[in-house]
């Protein structure tokens, strides 16, 4: 088990984004398929970075590549639910960042799912790790716990 903090309630997260589920997210069992949760994680993190002006998906010279993910599932999500994704940074390294993501329904305080997502930041052209640019680091520090 990791010594990193696991975020357990809505109050633990620093930034939120609403993500509507889609009809195609449901599987034959009538709930969102497990692979879609990772898409919600990716959407929440990248939306934050884009909105903060530190990621241009077409032109940024430094980009984050996912090197690790994990998800724990607690209760079902199904179309047409709106997912409230909470994010926080729990580890900020020289070239890597660990994001915690909680997926909530309505005003619930406990997540329906909780996981993490690690980016290693690389030079887009060479794909080699680089130090986090100052603006990116400052933006990530805003949501660090």
C-alpha positions in Angstrom: 0.0 0.0 0.0 1.2 3.5 -0.8 2.0 6.1 1.8 0.3 8.7 -0.4 -3.0 10.1 0.9 -6.2 8.6 -0.4 -8.9 11.2 -0.7 -12.1 9.9 0.7 -14.8 12.7 0.7 -15.8 15.6 -1.6 -14.2 18.0 0.9 -10.7 16.5 0.1 -10.8 17.6 -3.5 -9.7 21.1 -4.7 -11.3 21.5 -8.1 -14.5 20.2 -9.7 -15.9 19.7 -13.2 -19.2 18.3 -14.3 -19.1 15.6 -17.0 -22.4 14.4 -18.5 -22.6 10.6 -19.1 -23.5 9.5 -22.6 -25.9 6.7 -23.7 -22.9 4.8 -25.1 -21.1 4.9 -21.7 -23.6 2.3 -20.3 -22.9 -1.4 -20.8 -25.3 -4.3 -21.0 -25.6 -4.4 -17.2 -27.2 -0.9 -17.2 -24.4 1.1 -15.7 -21.4 2.9 -16.9 -18.7 0.5 -18.1 -15.5 0.5 -16.0 -13.3 1.7 -18.9 -15.3 4.9 -19.1 -14.2 5.9 -15.6 -10.7 6.4 -16.9 -12.0 8.6 -19.6 -13.7 10.8 -16.9 -10.3 11.0 -15.1 -8.5 12.1 -18.2 -11.3 14.6 -19.1 -11.2 16.2 -15.6 -7.5 16.6 -15.4 -7.0 17.8 -19.0 -10.0 20.2 -18.8 -8.4 21.8 -15.7 -5.1 22.2 -17.4 -6.6 23.7 -20.6 -8.9 26.0 -18.6 -5.9 27.3 -16.6 -4.0 28.0 -19.8 -1.1 25.6 -19.2 -2.0 23.1 -21.8 -2.6 23.6 -25.5 -3.3 20.1 -26.8 -2.1 21.1 -30.3 0.9 23.3 -29.6 2.3 22.8 -26.1 6.0 21.8 -26.3 5.6 19.9 -22.9 2.8 17.3 -22.6 1.8 14.9 -19.9 1.8 11.1 -20.7 -0.1 8.8 -18.5 2.2 6.2 -16.9 -0.1 4.8 -14.1 -3.8 4.7 -13.3 -6.0 3.0 -10.7 -9.7 3.1 -9.9 -11.8 1.8 -7.0 -15.5 1.4 -7.6 -18.0 2.0 -4.8 -21.4 2.6 -6.4 -22.8 2.5 -9.9 -23.1 5.5 -12.3 -25.5 5.2 -15.2 -26.7 7.4 -18.1 -28.2 10.0 -17.8 -26.2 10.9 -14.6 -24.0 13.9 -14.4 -20.7 13.0 -12.9 -19.0 15.6 -10.7 -15.3 14.9 -10.9 -13.1 16.3 -8.1 -9.4 16.5 -8.6 -6.4 17.2 -6.4 -2.6 16.8 -6.7 -1.1 14.6 -4.1 2.4 14.4 -5.4 4.3 17.0 -7.4 7.7 15.8 -8.6 10.3 17.3 -10.9 8.7 15.8 -14.1 5.7 13.9 -12.7 2.4 14.6 -11.1 0.0 12.3 -9.2 -3.6 13.4 -9.5 -6.4 12.0 -7.3 -9.8 12.0 -8.9 -13.1 11.3 -7.2 -16.3 10.8 -9.2 -19.5 12.0 -7.4 -23.2 12.0 -8.1 -25.3 14.9 -7.1 -24.3 16.3 -3.7 -23.1 13.0 -2.3 -20.0 13.3 0.0 -18.6 9.9 -0.8 -17.4 9.1 -4.3 -19.0 6.5 -6.6 -15.4 5.9 -7.7 -12.0 7.1 -6.7 -8.7 6.7 -8.3 -5.4 8.2 -9.3 -3.7 9.2 -12.5 0.1 9.9 -12.9 1.4 12.1 -15.7 5.1 12.2 -16.6 5.8 15.4 -18.5 7.9 15.1 -21.6 9.1 17.2 -24.5 6.5 16.6 -27.2 9.1 16.1 -30.0 11.6 13.9 -28.2 9.3 12.2 -25.8 11.9 12.5 -23.0 11.0 13.6 -19.5 11.5 17.3 -18.7 11.1 19.5 -15.6 7.6 20.9 -15.1 7.4 24.4 -16.6 7.0 27.1 -13.9 3.5 28.1 -15.0 2.3 24.4 -14.9 3.9 23.9 -11.5 2.2 27.0 -10.1 -1.2 25.9 -11.5 -0.8 22.4 -10.0 0.2 23.8 -6.6 -3.2 25.5 -6.5 -4.9 22.1 -6.2 -2.2 20.3 -4.2 -3.1 18.7 -0.9 
